[in-house]
Amino acid sequence: MKIAPPRPETWIKPVPGGLYCEPADLYIDPSRKVARAVITHGHSDHARPGHQRVLATPETLAFMAHRYGDEAGAERQPLAYGESLRLGEVTLTLLPAGHILGSAQVLLEHRGSRVIVSGDYKRRRDPTCAAFTPEHADVFITEATFALPVFRHPPDRDEIAKLLHSLRLFPERCHVVGVYSLGKCQRVIALLREAGYDEAIYLHGALEPFCQLYEQLGVSLGPVRPAAGVKRDALKGKLVLAPPGFDDRWLRRFPEPLTAMASGWMRVRQRAKQWGVELPLVISDHADWDELNTTLADVGAPEIWVTHGREEALIRQASLDGFKARALSIAGFEEEGG
């Protein structure tokens, strides 16, 4: 007599601190210190310090080591994409998520039952990281950061073209672009290079370490230089990348600074206005509304669990499309990498 695979909700479930896979004694992106964790990517709301044993891609482990030093995990085990690891009765495999360099989906297989935890992901091409790989599962656990129909991201090349057009239009002004330090910064640089911009790009000091890490991990960014110490007039018509949330005193060091911001949140005009952004650039490291729904169809899992973001709209649409969908309501994930 053939035994039916166990229902996913009997062996993987939300608990205080994260998502827990019981037969592997494993947490996925836990928000508190645990004995064993698998980390989907290097953003600080998913990759936290203090775990005993950490599984992740080599790139994610490198980012965690930079951020946390010895607190990145007492024992760290790198796992390449497509490589499988047996943990008790569970086989774990990491698949590309397309979010940032080293980002991964976690495929968990237990006695014939398959669950994919996507972490954060995007579907469009990114020259700095491996593209999202859809795999079939019984349950697909998805984010919902931009899960509203209003969020339909324009082509990246069009947003980069807006930035380059502004540089030509205002050659006397220094363009200061807000970017998240890990992933967005390096992606914007790579997109600029693909668009033919070969000049030096200047960096706020907080962005330099991750750019250096990307170079060490094999992602070429072209000429990038520290903005610190460069004479004011030498930055006329130049590009400076900086963390979001510009400090007025810091901005005053640049000639007639024109502020831009690269984020999916720039689709919301009020956000751009609140953040004092003159040139909003809708460049996101998350899937937009259409891409989220396309992904559900591509994966083809009959059940969809939604972890964080605009859960209600995605659950409703997934239900209309014939999926069994519900919210997990796991707290602790933020907007880093938006």
Disulfide bonds with the S-S distance in Angstrom:
none
